[in-house]
């Protein structure tokens, strides 16, 4: 067993928010999905107070070792998430983490309050790191800004609060320290790295409808490992590490860097069962090496 913020988890592999649609997967794979669910906890895609259409297409660009997305937070909004998605997500055989984003402290407070009395939700992840939309408030890039927002909203929920940090900042460890000091129970990182894909047919113009996007996949794994290690040695709250994880060995590298849980993101687009495979590989790796089995040992 692994533990994160009082949640007992069967193993340390979770999904990165927005990279696995459990409702669509259940439609496609039926009850088999529930029998062998790929993740130890399920993190929802980001929801906002009001519905959002997302960015105009194209929304994806493939790079040599990853992809750039500019999805732009399309979601049905808080009210319809609670009414339509939550009952379905509550049927998953693992704890549910709901990911939220707001462009003001007031919006975030509204989201946290609305989720607080829903027993189906085990924890909340606050996304302060989306590089794809212009909110006018890059709260996750600056320690003081993040502290101010967290101090204003932290009391609005009794649930464990995971803050998903942005990698697009000068000193991610300083931001993580600010999150811990302002009431975060855990931090998760990294989100996508801000990136640009030129349109091959229109020199100087962006391919993506949203202009810039976020780079994910194997291309960012080395950056993610450096940021996770930098954060893990500066905070005492648990760290959920992710970025380009494709194998059990990659997951082990994140645990060795100080993560308590490991997120799988882009790899699930290629193989929807990647989470289950990676957790098996991780388990086998530790069993074979004789090292402390951090995939089953009690943790933080
Ligand atoms: O929706 C998106 O475009 C998006 C989000 Br909210 C995020 O957190 N990270 C990302 O790469 N894309």
Boltz pocket constraint, residues with backbone or C-beta under 6 A from the ligand:
constraints:
  - pocket:
      binder: B
      contacts: [[A, 17], [A, 18], [A, 46], [A, 69], [A, 70], [A, 71], [A, 72], [A, 73], [A, 74], [A, 127], [A, 129], [A, 130], [A, 131], [A, 132], [A, 191], [A, 192], [A, 214], [A, 215]]
      max_distance: 6.0
